Amino acid sequence: MKKLIFLFIPALCLAYLPSVVHGAAGNAENGKKVYEKRCWWCHGEKGEGNGPAAAFVNPPPRSFADAVYKFKTTQVDNLPTDDDLFRMISNGMPGTSMPAWADMLNEAERWDVIAHIKKLGQGAFEESKFDPVDYSGEVASSPDSIAKGKEIFQKKAGCNECHGEEGRGDGIKAMKDDIFGKRVWPRNLTQQWTFRAGSTPKDIYARVTTGIPGTPMPSFTKGNKTLTNEERWHVANYAASLGDARKMLKEGEKVVKAVFAGQFPTEINDPKWNAVEGRVLPLIPQIIAQERFFTPTNTTVLVKSVFDKNKIAFLLEWDDRTGSVAGDEAVEKLSEGGELNPDAIGIQLPQTIPTSMQKPYFGHGDKEMGVNMLYWNAGSKDKKDKAAIYDAGGVGNKTERPSDKSGFTATSQYEKGVWKVMMVRDLKTSEKTDLQFEEGKFIPLALANWDGSNLEKGSKHTITTWYWLLLEPAVGNEIYTYPGAVAFILVIAQFLFARSQRRNFS
């Protein structure tokens, strides 16, 4: 029996060995075939990051020829391990055009691709060391560690210079990619679902330790801002605590619910907004009409809505690394190409509530079904907060009309990397082309957003598809009085029935 066990254990180990060995020695010829079918469109024939799709993605594709890799679990001057590369290829890179290939390429094909892209590095992998990051001395996350990490983040390490006071990537500092010379933005640490190599304290500790090669993100193990091992763990715990789940997309949420307000919010920071449930809507590039747009920076908008007997209000909140107001010289220095357009946002609604599931064409409506656009932009240093209403009946068919006849106003606030815009409009108006809001009806709603420092203006912007707005009917006292009255009637009826039955048997 013992002999059988000793024979069985090596056999069991050998069953797991092929994938490990394959990771170190994938078939580069097979990998080249997979690469030429799947990867070269972005990364280029020779892996130089210059494929035909490269100009349409942000950030730019990785240049394998330069052998500079951002995310790894090896020391500062080392290249990534095969396992690091396998993880990136399998899981993709959130917030970029790099997809997860685990569903399209089998394991052997992924290892083969790794063998090929290592060859594109022109011998760099043969010369590199692969010393792993030392995770010893890990400090468990706690209120004390987070407080210490915040202090180090804002003072000793100066992380706030790029990432901003609250980690939203809004530090006023122009940065360029070391390889392509293109502008790069610091990570928004509150949007941890966009982290490209994990968002646990251990993952963040590795980034703080090794830096992110090819970007301005340094290693904090050397230089004049060197942090001890313990300090790096505190910073990692603090960064991991910044996630803002309110702004995370949730699958299946298609309805923005406007709630009835007994007391209408009077301003953006009115505490009444805190009790209102919001919906996060994803922004996508506008690639339908000229001039098309492919490289957005803003990704989502949090929408809240309330109404009373006379008015409806929307609170729109989104993260934006720069508050772009025309004439702001500090922001202009960060702008792509030195041009600065005002930030802006718009709500699109049908002119009439559809009686079926049919909706207007979401790009400015169409001739059969026109749309209203409630629009705001940040204006200029001399005149902020432009508010306007437009009617549209298709692309290129848009006219502005007076806002006051619809009771439309828009106010804004930019603070620590966040725009908040409050729009208010009358529920009912005398304008023939105005949507007349009704309770209990599903009303199509879509958004458009412009990031001025990203050269966005005109048709170059992000949009959402159609979602739904629902004005939830106000709940009156009848919700309490009707059930009570019914219960009272039932009790009386039962009493009378019982008494009549006693008489029949007496």
Secondary structure, 3 states (H helix, E strand, C coil): CHHHHHHHHHHHHHHHHHHHHHHHCCCHHHHHHHHHHHCHHHHCCCCCCCCCCHHHCCCCCCCCCCCCCCCCCECCCCCCCHHHHHHHHHHCCCCCCCCCCCCCCCHHHHHHHHHHHHHHCCCHHHHCCCCECCCCCCCCCCHHHHHHHHHHHHHHCCCHHHHCCCCCCCCCCCCECCCCCCECCCCCCCCHHHCCCCCCHHHHHHHHHHCCCCCCCCCCCCCCCCCCHHHHHHHHHHHHCCCCHHHCCCCCCCEEEEEECCCCCCCCCCHHHHHCCCEEEECEECCCCCCCCCCCCCCEEEEEEEECCCEEEEEEEEECCCCCCECCHHHHCCCHHHCCCCCEEEEEEECCCCCCCCCCCCCCCCCCCCEEEEEEEEEECCCEEEEEEEEECCCCCEEEECCHHHCCEEEEEEECCEEEEEEEEECCCCCCCCCCCCCCCEEEEEEEEECHHHCCCCCCCEECCCEEEEECCCCCCHHHHHHHHHHHHHHHHHHHHHHHHHHHHC
